[in-house]
Amino acid sequence: MNPEQQYIGEALAHLEIHEVKGAYVNFENEDYYKISNSNNLRPFFMSIVSNSNHWMFISSNGALTAGRKDSESSLFPYYNDDKITESLEVT
């Protein structure tokens, strides 16, 4: 058995990692930026802002916290970015 090959049951697993690429695309006369194979990116953190006093911090893996005014008024626990990213399974 080749150590480079991995199997799932009897089937050979295809574990190719595709390069992450970005390119501008035009779809229905609108310009967009497309990131191909974005699932291969490391998780990154975003701050979502609003024109009112709402706030949201979200990790690209889906974990998040949000609230209104300050940390005392949060809808989800108010943590730092690494703890939010690690809390994917509970948000």
PDB file of N, CA, C and O in Angstrom:
ATOM      1  N   MET A   1       0.848  -1.186   0.000  1.00  0.00           N
ATOM      2  CA  MET A   1       0.000   0.000   0.000  1.00  0.00           C
ATOM      3  C   MET A   1       0.883   1.235   0.000  1.00  0.00           C
ATOM      4  O   MET A   1       1.831   1.332   0.780  1.00  0.00           O
ATOM      5  N   ASN A   2       0.572   2.164  -0.866  1.00  0.00           N
ATOM      6  CA  ASN A   2       1.310   3.417  -0.984  1.00  0.00           C
ATOM      7  C   ASN A   2       0.941   4.314   0.195  1.00  0.00           C
ATOM      8  O   ASN A   2      -0.246   4.565   0.405  1.00  0.00           O
ATOM      9  N   PRO A   3       1.917   4.812   0.982  1.00  0.00           N
ATOM     10  CA  PRO A   3       1.582   5.672   2.123  1.00  0.00           C
ATOM     11  C   PRO A   3       0.950   7.002   1.710  1.00  0.00           C
ATOM     12  O   PRO A   3       0.319   7.670   2.528  1.00  0.00           O
ATOM     13  N   GLU A   4       1.121   7.391   0.432  1.00  0.00           N
ATOM     14  CA  GLU A   4       0.514   8.632  -0.052  1.00  0.00           C
ATOM     15  C   GLU A   4      -0.978   8.465  -0.317  1.00  0.00           C
ATOM     16  O   GLU A   4      -1.707   9.455  -0.383  1.00  0.00           O
ATOM     17  N   GLN A   5      -1.441   7.227  -0.471  1.00  0.00           N
ATOM     18  CA  GLN A   5      -2.849   6.973  -0.746  1.00  0.00           C
ATOM     19  C   GLN A   5      -3.587   6.706   0.555  1.00  0.00           C
ATOM     20  O   GLN A   5      -3.099   5.983   1.424  1.00  0.00           O
ATOM     21  N   GLN A   6      -4.761   7.295   0.677  1.00  0.00           N
ATOM     22  CA  GLN A   6      -5.607   7.065   1.846  1.00  0.00           C
ATOM     23  C   GLN A   6      -6.955   6.557   1.373  1.00  0.00           C
ATOM     24  O   GLN A   6      -7.449   6.945   0.314  1.00  0.00           O
ATOM     25  N   TYR A   7      -7.538   5.686   2.175  1.00  0.00           N
ATOM     26  CA  TYR A   7      -8.801   5.075   1.813  1.00  0.00           C
ATOM     27  C   TYR A   7      -9.876   5.408   2.835  1.00  0.00           C
ATOM     28  O   TYR A   7      -9.607   5.564   4.026  1.00  0.00           O
ATOM     29  N   ILE A   8     -11.085   5.510   2.339  1.00  0.00           N
ATOM     30  CA  ILE A   8     -12.267   5.621   3.191  1.00  0.00           C
ATOM     31  C   ILE A   8     -13.046   4.344   2.924  1.00  0.00           C
ATOM     32  O   ILE A   8     -13.707   4.213   1.894  1.00  0.00           O
ATOM     33  N   GLY A   9     -12.966   3.407   3.856  1.00  0.00           N
ATOM     34  CA  GLY A   9     -13.514   2.081   3.605  1.00  0.00           C
ATOM     35  C   GLY A   9     -12.698   1.432   2.506  1.00  0.00           C
ATOM     36  O   GLY A   9     -11.477   1.332   2.619  1.00  0.00           O
ATOM     37  N   GLU A  10     -13.355   0.991   1.446  1.00  0.00           N
ATOM     38  CA  GLU A  10     -12.674   0.377   0.308  1.00  0.00           C
ATOM     39  C   GLU A  10     -12.346   1.383  -0.788  1.00  0.00           C
ATOM     40  O   GLU A  10     -11.625   1.052  -1.729  1.00  0.00           O
ATOM     41  N   ALA A  11     -12.863   2.605  -0.683  1.00  0.00           N
ATOM     42  CA  ALA A  11     -12.707   3.600  -1.740  1.00  0.00           C
ATOM     43  C   ALA A  11     -11.470   4.469  -1.507  1.00  0.00           C
ATOM     44  O   ALA A  11     -11.192   4.888  -0.383  1.00  0.00           O
ATOM     45  N   LEU A  12     -10.747   4.726  -2.571  1.00  0.00           N
ATOM     46  CA  LEU A  12      -9.596   5.616  -2.514  1.00  0.00           C
ATOM     47  C   LEU A  12     -10.080   7.048  -2.289  1.00  0.00           C
ATOM     48  O   LEU A  12     -10.926   7.543  -3.033  1.00  0.00           O
ATOM     49  N   ALA A  13      -9.545   7.709  -1.269  1.00  0.00           N
ATOM     50  CA  ALA A  13      -9.937   9.088  -0.959  1.00  0.00           C
ATOM     51  C   ALA A  13      -9.183  10.049  -1.870  1.00  0.00           C
ATOM     52  O   ALA A  13      -7.980   9.902  -2.084  1.00  0.00           O
ATOM     53  N   HIS A  14      -9.886  11.012  -2.393  1.00  0.00           N
ATOM     54  CA  HIS A  14      -9.272  12.050  -3.230  1.00  0.00           C
ATOM     55  C   HIS A  14      -9.110  13.295  -2.366  1.00  0.00           C
ATOM     56  O   HIS A  14     -10.058  14.056  -2.176  1.00  0.00           O
ATOM     57  N   LEU A  15      -7.916  13.495  -1.852  1.00  0.00           N
ATOM     58  CA  LEU A  15      -7.645  14.560  -0.890  1.00  0.00           C
ATOM     59  C   LEU A  15      -6.800  15.666  -1.500  1.00  0.00           C
ATOM     60  O   LEU A  15      -5.888  16.189  -0.859  1.00  0.00           O
ATOM     61  N   GLU A  16      -7.104  16.016  -2.732  1.00  0.00           N
ATOM     62  CA  GLU A  16      -6.352  17.057  -3.407  1.00  0.00           C
ATOM     63  C   GLU A  16      -6.679  18.413  -2.787  1.00  0.00           C
ATOM     64  O   GLU A  16      -7.839  18.717  -2.508  1.00  0.00           O
ATOM     65  N   ILE A  17      -5.652  19.215  -2.578  1.00  0.00           N
ATOM     66  CA  ILE A  17      -5.849  20.571  -2.084  1.00  0.00           C
ATOM     67  C   ILE A  17      -5.671  21.506  -3.275  1.00  0.00           C
ATOM     68  O   ILE A  17      -4.587  21.607  -3.849  1.00  0.00           O
ATOM     69  N   HIS A  18      -6.746  22.181  -3.630  1.00  0.00           N
ATOM     70  CA  HIS A  18      -6.718  23.080  -4.772  1.00  0.00           C
ATOM     71  C   HIS A  18      -6.278  24.470  -4.340  1.00  0.00           C
ATOM     72  O   HIS A  18      -6.588  24.914  -3.235  1.00  0.00           O
ATOM     73  N   GLU A  19      -5.562  25.144  -5.206  1.00  0.00           N
ATOM     74  CA  GLU A  19      -5.049  26.481  -4.934  1.00  0.00           C
ATOM     75  C   GLU A  19      -6.195  27.481  -4.800  1.00  0.00           C
ATOM     76  O   GLU A  19      -7.154  27.449  -5.571  1.00  0.00           O
ATOM     77  N   VAL A  20      -6.084  28.359  -3.823  1.00  0.00           N
ATOM     78  CA  VAL A  20      -7.051  29.438  -3.654  1.00  0.00           C
ATOM     79  C   VAL A  20      -6.717  30.524  -4.664  1.00  0.00           C
ATOM     80  O   VAL A  20      -5.583  30.997  -4.723  1.00  0.00           O
ATOM     81  N   LYS A  21      -7.706  30.918  -5.457  1.00  0.00           N
ATOM     82  CA  LYS A  21      -7.486  31.928  -6.493  1.00  0.00           C
ATOM     83  C   LYS A  21      -8.600  32.958  -6.434  1.00  0.00           C
ATOM     84  O   LYS A  21      -9.742  32.640  -6.102  1.00  0.00           O
ATOM     85  N   GLY A  22      -8.257  34.186  -6.757  1.00  0.00           N
ATOM     86  CA  GLY A  22      -9.243  35.257  -6.833  1.00  0.00           C
ATOM     87  C   GLY A  22      -9.264  35.857  -8.223  1.00  0.00           C
ATOM     88  O   GLY A  22      -8.228  35.992  -8.874  1.00  0.00           O
ATOM     89  N   ALA A  23     -10.461  36.215  -8.672  1.00  0.00           N
ATOM     90  CA  ALA A  23     -10.585  36.817 -10.005  1.00  0.00           C
ATOM     91  C   ALA A  23     -11.890  37.606 -10.068  1.00  0.00           C
ATOM     92  O   ALA A  23     -12.874  37.260  -9.414  1.00  0.00           O
ATOM     93  N   TYR A  24     -11.880  38.662 -10.860  1.00  0.00           N
ATOM     94  CA  TYR A  24     -13.106  39.404 -11.108  1.00  0.00           C
ATOM     95  C   TYR A  24     -13.943  38.660 -12.133  1.00  0.00           C
ATOM     96  O   TYR A  24     -13.417  38.163 -13.129  1.00  0.00           O
ATOM     97  N   VAL A  25     -15.240  38.583 -11.893  1.00  0.00           N
ATOM     98  CA  VAL A  25     -16.157  37.940 -12.842  1.00  0.00           C
ATOM     99  C   VAL A  25     -17.343  38.876 -13.069  1.00  0.00           C
ATOM    100  O   VAL A  25     -17.674  39.708 -12.225  1.00  0.00           O
ATOM    101  N   ASN A  26     -17.963  38.715 -14.218  1.00  0.00           N
ATOM    102  CA  ASN A  26     -19.165  39.485 -14.517  1.00  0.00           C
ATOM    103  C   ASN A  26     -20.322  38.500 -14.597  1.00  0.00           C
ATOM    104  O   ASN A  26     -20.283  37.552 -15.380  1.00  0.00           O
ATOM    105  N   PHE A  27     -21.352  38.725 -13.786  1.00  0.00           N
ATOM    106  CA  PHE A  27     -22.522  37.858 -13.750  1.00  0.00           C
ATOM    107  C   PHE A  27     -23.758  38.736 -13.850  1.00  0.00           C
ATOM    108  O   PHE A  27     -23.992  39.595 -13.001  1.00  0.00           O
ATOM    109  N   GLU A  28     -24.547  38.512 -14.897  1.00  0.00           N
ATOM    110  CA  GLU A  28     -25.767  39.289 -15.148  1.00  0.00           C
ATOM    111  C   GLU A  28     -25.484  40.793 -15.097  1.00  0.00           C
ATOM    112  O   GLU A  28     -26.205  41.550 -14.447  1.00  0.00           O
ATOM    113  N   ASN A  29     -24.440  41.202 -15.781  1.00  0.00           N
ATOM    114  CA  ASN A  29     -24.023  42.604 -15.904  1.00  0.00           C
ATOM    115  C   ASN A  29     -23.621  43.246 -14.581  1.00  0.00           C
ATOM    116  O   ASN A  29     -23.658  44.470 -14.453  1.00  0.00           O
ATOM    117  N   GLU A  30     -23.247  42.449 -13.614  1.00  0.00           N
ATOM    118  CA  GLU A  30     -22.737  42.949 -12.330  1.00  0.00           C
ATOM    119  C   GLU A  30     -21.328  42.399 -12.150  1.00  0.00           C
ATOM    120  O   GLU A  30     -21.073  41.232 -12.449  1.00  0.00           O
ATOM    121  N   ASP A  31     -20.410  43.236 -11.661  1.00  0.00           N
ATOM    122  CA  ASP A  31     -19.045  42.790 -11.403  1.00  0.00           C
ATOM    123  C   ASP A  31     -18.928  42.264  -9.977  1.00  0.00           C
ATOM    124  O   ASP A  31     -19.419  42.881  -9.032  1.00  0.00           O
ATOM    125  N   TYR A  32     -18.268  41.111  -9.837  1.00  0.00           N
ATOM    126  CA  TYR A  32     -18.056  40.475  -8.542  1.00  0.00           C
ATOM    127  C   TYR A  32     -16.612  40.025  -8.455  1.00  0.00           C
ATOM    128  O   TYR A  32     -15.923  39.896  -9.467  1.00  0.00           O
ATOM    129  N   TYR A  33     -16.163  39.787  -7.230  1.00  0.00           N
ATOM    130  CA  TYR A  33     -14.848  39.179  -7.022  1.00  0.00           C
ATOM    131  C   TYR A  33     -15.086  37.769  -6.512  1.00  0.00           C
ATOM    132  O   TYR A  33     -15.682  37.582  -5.451  1.00  0.00           O
ATOM    133  N   LYS A  34     -14.628  36.785  -7.254  1.00  0.00           N
ATOM    134  CA  LYS A  34     -14.844  35.382  -6.931  1.00  0.00           C
ATOM    135  C   LYS A  34     -13.571  34.803  -6.329  1.00  0.00           C
ATOM    136  O   LYS A  34     -12.484  34.976  -6.881  1.00  0.00           O
ATOM    137  N   ILE A  35     -13.702  34.118  -5.200  1.00  0.00           N
ATOM    138  CA  ILE A  35     -12.583  33.417  -4.578  1.00  0.00           C
ATOM    139  C   ILE A  35     -12.850  31.927  -4.726  1.00  0.00           C
ATOM    140  O   ILE A  35     -13.715  31.372  -4.048  1.00  0.00           O
ATOM    141  N   SER A  36     -12.099  31.283  -5.616  1.00  0.00           N
ATOM    142  CA  SER A  36     -12.248  29.845  -5.844  1.00  0.00           C
ATOM    143  C   SER A  36     -11.507  29.069  -4.768  1.00  0.00           C
ATOM    144  O   SER A  36     -10.422  29.465  -4.342  1.00  0.00           O
ATOM    145  N   ASN A  37     -12.093  27.966  -4.333  1.00  0.00           N
ATOM    146  CA  ASN A  37     -11.516  27.075  -3.316  1.00  0.00           C
ATOM    147  C   ASN A  37     -11.313  27.789  -1.978  1.00  0.00           C
ATOM    148  O   ASN A  37     -10.327  27.544  -1.284  1.00  0.00           O
ATOM    149  N   SER A  38     -12.234  28.657  -1.626  1.00  0.00           N
ATOM    150  CA  SER A  38     -12.122  29.422  -0.381  1.00  0.00           C
ATOM    151  C   SER A  38     -12.155  28.514   0.849  1.00  0.00           C
ATOM    152  O   SER A  38     -11.717  28.919   1.926  1.00  0.00           O
ATOM    153  N   ASN A  39     -12.665  27.300   0.700  1.00  0.00           N
ATOM    154  CA  ASN A  39     -12.677  26.361   1.823  1.00  0.00           C
ATOM    155  C   ASN A  39     -11.260  25.951   2.236  1.00  0.00           C
ATOM    156  O   ASN A  39     -11.081  25.355   3.298  1.00  0.00           O
ATOM    157  N   ASN A  40     -10.255  26.258   1.420  1.00  0.00           N
ATOM    158  CA  ASN A  40      -8.866  25.947   1.769  1.00  0.00           C
ATOM    159  C   ASN A  40      -8.174  27.100   2.492  1.00  0.00           C
ATOM    160  O   ASN A  40      -7.006  26.971   2.859  1.00  0.00           O
ATOM    161  N   LEU A  41      -8.858  28.214   2.707  1.00  0.00           N
ATOM    162  CA  LEU A  41      -8.287  29.334   3.463  1.00  0.00           C
ATOM    163  C   LEU A  41      -8.324  29.032   4.958  1.00  0.00           C
ATOM    164  O   LEU A  41      -9.222  28.337   5.434  1.00  0.00           O
ATOM    165  N   ARG A  42      -7.361  29.548   5.685  1.00  0.00           N
ATOM    166  CA  ARG A  42      -7.435  29.492   7.145  1.00  0.00           C
ATOM    167  C   ARG A  42      -8.581  30.396   7.575  1.00  0.00           C
ATOM    168  O   ARG A  42      -8.857  31.382   6.891  1.00  0.00           O
ATOM    169  N   PRO A  43      -9.268  30.096   8.694  1.00  0.00           N
ATOM    170  CA  PRO A  43     -10.342  30.980   9.147  1.00  0.00           C
ATOM    171  C   PRO A  43      -9.830  32.400   9.373  1.00  0.00           C
ATOM    172  O   PRO A  43      -8.719  32.601   9.863  1.00  0.00           O
ATOM    173  N   PHE A  44     -10.657  33.380   9.008  1.00  0.00           N
ATOM    174  CA  PHE A  44     -10.304  34.781   9.239  1.00  0.00           C
ATOM    175  C   PHE A  44     -11.474  35.460   9.937  1.00  0.00           C
ATOM    176  O   PHE A  44     -12.586  34.931   9.955  1.00  0.00           O
ATOM    177  N   PHE A  45     -11.225  36.616  10.504  1.00  0.00           N
ATOM    178  CA  PHE A  45     -12.173  37.295  11.382  1.00  0.00           C
ATOM    179  C   PHE A  45     -12.669  38.572  10.732  1.00  0.00           C
ATOM    180  O   PHE A  45     -11.897  39.298  10.105  1.00  0.00           O
ATOM    181  N   MET A  46     -13.967  38.850  10.882  1.00  0.00           N
ATOM    182  CA  MET A  46     -14.571  40.046  10.296  1.00  0.00           C
ATOM    183  C   MET A  46     -15.370  40.810  11.347  1.00  0.00           C
ATOM    184  O   MET A  46     -15.972  40.216  12.242  1.00  0.00           O
ATOM    185  N   SER A  47     -15.367  42.112  11.227  1.00  0.00           N
ATOM    186  CA  SER A  47     -16.228  42.981  12.030  1.00  0.00           C
ATOM    187  C   SER A  47     -17.303  43.524  11.102  1.00  0.00           C
ATOM    188  O   SER A  47     -16.995  44.175  10.104  1.00  0.00           O
ATOM    189  N   ILE A  48     -18.550  43.262  11.427  1.00  0.00           N
ATOM    190  CA  ILE A  48     -19.672  43.731  10.624  1.00  0.00           C
ATOM    191  C   ILE A  48     -20.234  44.965  11.321  1.00  0.00           C
ATOM    192  O   ILE A  48     -20.560  44.918  12.507  1.00  0.00           O
ATOM    193  N   VAL A  49     -20.344  46.052  10.595  1.00  0.00           N
ATOM    194  CA  VAL A  49     -20.803  47.308  11.189  1.00  0.00           C
ATOM    195  C   VAL A  49     -22.184  47.666  10.671  1.00  0.00           C
ATOM    196  O   VAL A  49     -22.609  47.202   9.612  1.00  0.00           O
ATOM    197  N   SER A  50     -22.869  48.490  11.427  1.00  0.00           N
ATOM    198  CA  SER A  50     -24.181  48.975  11.009  1.00  0.00           C
ATOM    199  C   SER A  50     -24.247  50.477  11.260  1.00  0.00           C
ATOM    200  O   SER A  50     -23.377  51.048  11.917  1.00  0.00           O
ATOM    201  N   ASN A  51     -25.282  51.102  10.733  1.00  0.00           N
ATOM    202  CA  ASN A  51     -25.432  52.543  10.948  1.00  0.00           C
ATOM    203  C   ASN A  51     -26.191  52.834  12.246  1.00  0.00           C
ATOM    204  O   ASN A  51     -26.492  53.991  12.538  1.00  0.00           O
ATOM    205  N   SER A  52     -26.498  51.803  13.018  1.00  0.00           N
ATOM    206  CA  SER A  52     -27.114  51.990  14.338  1.00  0.00           C
ATOM    207  C   SER A  52     -26.139  51.462  15.383  1.00  0.00           C
ATOM    208  O   SER A  52     -24.942  51.376  15.112  1.00  0.00           O
ATOM    209  N   ASN A  53     -26.609  51.117  16.537  1.00  0.00           N
ATOM    210  CA  ASN A  53     -25.690  50.679  17.592  1.00  0.00           C
ATOM    211  C   ASN A  53     -25.622  49.151  17.698  1.00  0.00           C
ATOM    212  O   ASN A  53     -25.389  48.623  18.785  1.00  0.00           O
ATOM    213  N   HIS A  54     -25.822  48.440  16.590  1.00  0.00           N
ATOM    214  CA  HIS A  54     -25.671  46.994  16.552  1.00  0.00           C
ATOM    215  C   HIS A  54     -24.247  46.648  16.123  1.00  0.00           C
ATOM    216  O   HIS A  54     -23.615  47.403  15.384  1.00  0.00           O
ATOM    217  N   TRP A  55     -23.745  45.505  16.590  1.00  0.00           N
ATOM    218  CA  TRP A  55     -22.409  45.076  16.204  1.00  0.00           C
ATOM    219  C   TRP A  55     -22.399  43.558  16.044  1.00  0.00           C
ATOM    220  O   TRP A  55     -23.203  42.850  16.650  1.00  0.00           O
ATOM    221  N   MET A  56     -21.477  43.076  15.218  1.00  0.00           N
ATOM    222  CA  MET A  56     -21.309  41.641  15.019  1.00  0.00           C
ATOM    223  C   MET A  56     -19.849  41.364  14.692  1.00  0.00           C
ATOM    224  O   MET A  56     -19.244  42.041  13.860  1.00  0.00           O
ATOM    225  N   PHE A  57     -19.301  40.369  15.353  1.00  0.00           N
ATOM    226  CA  PHE A  57     -17.981  39.851  15.042  1.00  0.00           C
ATOM    227  C   PHE A  57     -18.195  38.416  14.598  1.00  0.00           C
ATOM    228  O   PHE A  57     -18.833  37.636  15.304  1.00  0.00           O
ATOM    229  N   ILE A  58     -17.665  38.059  13.428  1.00  0.00           N
ATOM    230  CA  ILE A  58     -17.916  36.736  12.867  1.00  0.00           C
ATOM    231  C   ILE A  58     -16.637  36.155  12.286  1.00  0.00           C
ATOM    232  O   ILE A  58     -15.839  36.864  11.673  1.00  0.00           O
ATOM    233  N   SER A  59     -16.457  34.871  12.486  1.00  0.00           N
ATOM    234  CA  SER A  59     -15.340  34.154  11.888  1.00  0.00           C
ATOM    235  C   SER A  59     -15.801  33.580  10.558  1.00  0.00           C
ATOM    236  O   SER A  59     -16.981  33.271  10.394  1.00  0.00           O
ATOM    237  N   SER A  60     -14.900  33.434   9.619  1.00  0.00           N
ATOM    238  CA  SER A  60     -15.263  32.898   8.309  1.00  0.00           C
ATOM    239  C   SER A  60     -15.761  31.460   8.395  1.00  0.00           C
ATOM    240  O   SER A  60     -16.359  30.967   7.439  1.00  0.00           O
ATOM    241  N   ASN A  61     -15.533  30.777   9.511  1.00  0.00           N
ATOM    242  CA  ASN A  61     -16.050  29.422   9.658  1.00  0.00           C
ATOM    243  C   ASN A  61     -17.486  29.401  10.180  1.00  0.00           C
ATOM    244  O   ASN A  61     -18.068  28.326  10.327  1.00  0.00           O
ATOM    245  N   GLY A  62     -18.074  30.579  10.465  1.00  0.00           N
ATOM    246  CA  GLY A  62     -19.469  30.662  10.877  1.00  0.00           C
ATOM    247  C   GLY A  62     -19.691  30.998  12.336  1.00  0.00           C
ATOM    248  O   GLY A  62     -20.802  31.376  12.708  1.00  0.00           O
ATOM    249  N   ALA A  63     -18.682  30.875  13.172  1.00  0.00           N
ATOM    250  CA  ALA A  63     -18.828  31.224  14.579  1.00  0.00           C
ATOM    251  C   ALA A  63     -18.974  32.738  14.714  1.00  0.00           C
ATOM    252  O   ALA A  63     -18.347  33.491  13.969  1.00  0.00           O
ATOM    253  N   LEU A  64     -19.800  33.187  15.666  1.00  0.00           N
ATOM    254  CA  LEU A  64     -20.046  34.628  15.756  1.00  0.00           C
ATOM    255  C   LEU A  64     -20.441  35.070  17.148  1.00  0.00           C
ATOM    256  O   LEU A  64     -20.756  34.259  18.019  1.00  0.00           O
ATOM    257  N   THR A  65     -20.415  36.370  17.332  1.00  0.00           N
ATOM    258  CA  THR A  65     -21.026  37.025  18.471  1.00  0.00           C
ATOM    259  C   THR A  65     -21.642  38.312  17.954  1.00  0.00           C
ATOM    260  O   THR A  65     -21.155  38.898  16.987  1.00  0.00           O
ATOM    261  N   ALA A  66     -22.701  38.743  18.591  1.00  0.00           N
ATOM    262  CA  ALA A  66     -23.401  39.947  18.136  1.00  0.00           C
ATOM    263  C   ALA A  66     -24.111  40.574  19.311  1.00  0.00           C
ATOM    264  O   ALA A  66     -24.335  39.928  20.334  1.00  0.00           O
ATOM    265  N   GLY A  67     -24.464  41.844  19.158  1.00  0.00           N
ATOM    266  CA  GLY A  67     -25.175  42.518  20.220  1.00  0.00           C
ATOM    267  C   GLY A  67     -25.565  43.927  19.853  1.00  0.00           C
ATOM    268  O   GLY A  67     -25.540  44.328  18.689  1.00  0.00           O
ATOM    269  N   ARG A  68     -25.926  44.664  20.882  1.00  0.00           N
ATOM    270  CA  ARG A  68     -26.357  46.041  20.722  1.00  0.00           C
ATOM    271  C   ARG A  68     -25.700  46.883  21.798  1.00  0.00           C
ATOM    272  O   ARG A  68     -25.637  46.464  22.953  1.00  0.00           O
ATOM    273  N   LYS A  69     -25.227  48.021  21.455  1.00  0.00           N
ATOM    274  CA  LYS A  69     -24.564  48.993  22.331  1.00  0.00           C
ATOM    275  C   LYS A  69     -23.204  48.532  22.825  1.00  0.00           C
ATOM    276  O   LYS A  69     -22.186  49.035  22.349  1.00  0.00           O
ATOM    277  N   ASP A  70     -23.147  47.581  23.776  1.00  0.00           N
ATOM    278  CA  ASP A  70     -21.881  47.193  24.393  1.00  0.00           C
ATOM    279  C   ASP A  70     -21.872  45.696  24.688  1.00  0.00           C
ATOM    280  O   ASP A  70     -22.835  44.990  24.388  1.00  0.00           O
ATOM    281  N   SER A  71     -20.776  45.218  25.278  1.00  0.00           N
ATOM    282  CA  SER A  71     -20.641  43.784  25.537  1.00  0.00           C
ATOM    283  C   SER A  71     -21.671  43.264  26.536  1.00  0.00           C
ATOM    284  O   SER A  71     -21.989  42.075  26.529  1.00  0.00           O
ATOM    285  N   GLU A  72     -22.185  44.122  27.378  1.00  0.00           N
ATOM    286  CA  GLU A  72     -23.217  43.704  28.343  1.00  0.00           C
ATOM    287  C   GLU A  72     -24.542  43.388  27.656  1.00  0.00           C
ATOM    288  O   GLU A  72     -25.379  42.683  28.219  1.00  0.00           O
ATOM    289  N   SER A  73     -24.734  43.899  26.453  1.00  0.00           N
ATOM    290  CA  SER A  73     -25.980  43.699  25.705  1.00  0.00           C
ATOM    291  C   SER A  73     -25.795  42.714  24.554  1.00  0.00           C
ATOM    292  O   SER A  73     -26.519  42.779  23.561  1.00  0.00           O
ATOM    293  N   SER A  74     -24.841  41.813  24.679  1.00  0.00           N
ATOM    294  CA  SER A  74     -24.579  40.885  23.573  1.00  0.00           C
ATOM    295  C   SER A  74     -25.623  39.779  23.520  1.00  0.00           C
ATOM    296  O   SER A  74     -26.152  39.359  24.549  1.00  0.00           O
ATOM    297  N   LEU A  75     -25.912  39.315  22.314  1.00  0.00           N
ATOM    298  CA  LEU A  75     -26.845  38.208  22.109  1.00  0.00           C
ATOM    299  C   LEU A  75     -26.159  36.865  22.311  1.00  0.00           C
ATOM    300  O   LEU A  75     -26.787  35.892  22.727  1.00  0.00           O
ATOM    301  N   PHE A  76     -24.860  36.820  22.011  1.00  0.00           N
ATOM    302  CA  PHE A  76     -24.029  35.644  22.184  1.00  0.00           C
ATOM    303  C   PHE A  76     -22.865  36.061  23.071  1.00  0.00           C
ATOM    304  O   PHE A  76     -22.585  37.254  23.185  1.00  0.00           O
ATOM    305  N   PRO A  77     -22.183  35.118  23.698  1.00  0.00           N
ATOM    306  CA  PRO A  77     -21.063  35.505  24.566  1.00  0.00           C
ATOM    307  C   PRO A  77     -20.046  36.391  23.841  1.00  0.00           C
ATOM    308  O   PRO A  77     -19.678  36.129  22.696  1.00  0.00           O
ATOM    309  N   TYR A  78     -19.608  37.426  24.522  1.00  0.00           N
ATOM    310  CA  TYR A  78     -18.642  38.381  23.976  1.00  0.00           C
ATOM    311  C   TYR A  78     -17.247  37.879  24.318  1.00  0.00           C
ATOM    312  O   TYR A  78     -16.804  37.985  25.462  1.00  0.00           O
ATOM    313  N   TYR A  79     -16.549  37.325  23.310  1.00  0.00           N
ATOM    314  CA  TYR A  79     -15.205  36.785  23.498  1.00  0.00           C
ATOM    315  C   TYR A  79     -14.242  37.451  22.531  1.00  0.00           C
ATOM    316  O   TYR A  79     -14.649  38.209  21.651  1.00  0.00           O
ATOM    317  N   ASN A  80     -12.948  37.156  22.709  1.00  0.00           N
ATOM    318  CA  ASN A  80     -11.957  37.649  21.756  1.00  0.00           C
ATOM    319  C   ASN A  80     -11.996  36.786  20.494  1.00  0.00           C
ATOM    320  O   ASN A  80     -12.657  35.747  20.472  1.00  0.00           O
ATOM    321  N   ASP A  81     -11.296  37.211  19.454  1.00  0.00           N
ATOM    322  CA  ASP A  81     -11.433  36.581  18.129  1.00  0.00           C
ATOM    323  C   ASP A  81     -11.050  35.105  18.100  1.00  0.00           C
ATOM    324  O   ASP A  81     -11.736  34.319  17.447  1.00  0.00           O
ATOM    325  N   ASP A  82      -9.985  34.704  18.781  1.00  0.00           N
ATOM    326  CA  ASP A  82      -9.608  33.293  18.710  1.00  0.00           C
ATOM    327  C   ASP A  82     -10.624  32.393  19.399  1.00  0.00           C
ATOM    328  O   ASP A  82     -10.875  31.280  18.938  1.00  0.00           O
ATOM    329  N   LYS A  83     -11.208  32.857  20.491  1.00  0.00           N
ATOM    330  CA  LYS A  83     -12.219  32.054  21.184  1.00  0.00           C
ATOM    331  C   LYS A  83     -13.503  31.970  20.355  1.00  0.00           C
ATOM    332  O   LYS A  83     -14.163  30.932  20.351  1.00  0.00           O
ATOM    333  N   ILE A  84     -13.863  33.046  19.657  1.00  0.00           N
ATOM    334  CA  ILE A  84     -15.032  33.009  18.782  1.00  0.00           C
ATOM    335  C   ILE A  84     -14.811  32.015  17.650  1.00  0.00           C
ATOM    336  O   ILE A  84     -15.691  31.206  17.356  1.00  0.00           O
ATOM    337  N   THR A  85     -13.647  32.067  17.012  1.00  0.00           N
ATOM    338  CA  THR A  85     -13.333  31.146  15.915  1.00  0.00           C
ATOM    339  C   THR A  85     -13.387  29.692  16.387  1.00  0.00           C
ATOM    340  O   THR A  85     -13.843  28.821  15.645  1.00  0.00           O
ATOM    341  N   GLU A  86     -12.934  29.424  17.595  1.00  0.00           N
ATOM    342  CA  GLU A  86     -12.945  28.061  18.130  1.00  0.00           C
ATOM    343  C   GLU A  86     -14.337  27.597  18.562  1.00  0.00           C
ATOM    344  O   GLU A  86     -14.539  26.403  18.785  1.00  0.00           O
ATOM    345  N   SER A  87     -15.299  28.513  18.683  1.00  0.00           N
ATOM    346  CA  SER A  87     -16.631  28.154  19.182  1.00  0.00           C
ATOM    347  C   SER A  87     -17.608  27.797  18.069  1.00  0.00           C
ATOM    348  O   SER A  87     -18.819  27.911  18.260  1.00  0.00           O
ATOM    349  N   LEU A  88     -17.120  27.374  16.928  1.00  0.00           N
ATOM    350  CA  LEU A  88     -17.956  27.017  15.791  1.00  0.00           C
ATOM    351  C   LEU A  88     -19.051  26.021  16.163  1.00  0.00           C
ATOM    352  O   LEU A  88     -20.186  26.166  15.709  1.00  0.00           O
ATOM    353  N   GLU A  89     -18.743  25.028  16.964  1.00  0.00           N
ATOM    354  CA  GLU A  89     -19.688  23.963  17.284  1.00  0.00           C
ATOM    355  C   GLU A  89     -20.832  24.421  18.194  1.00  0.00           C
ATOM    356  O   GLU A  89     -21.837  23.719  18.306  1.00  0.00           O
ATOM    357  N   VAL A  90     -20.703  25.574  18.843  1.00  0.00           N
ATOM    358  CA  VAL A  90     -21.728  25.992  19.792  1.00  0.00           C
ATOM    359  C   VAL A  90     -22.482  27.261  19.407  1.00  0.00           C
ATOM    360  O   VAL A  90     -23.325  27.730  20.171  1.00  0.00           O
ATOM    361  N   THR A  91     -22.192  27.823  18.235  1.00  0.00           N
ATOM    362  CA  THR A  91     -22.947  29.004  17.798  1.00  0.00           C
ATOM    363  C   THR A  91     -23.768  28.682  16.589  1.00  0.00           C
ATOM    364  O   THR A  91     -24.473  29.549  16.073  1.00  0.00           O
TER     365      THR A  91
END
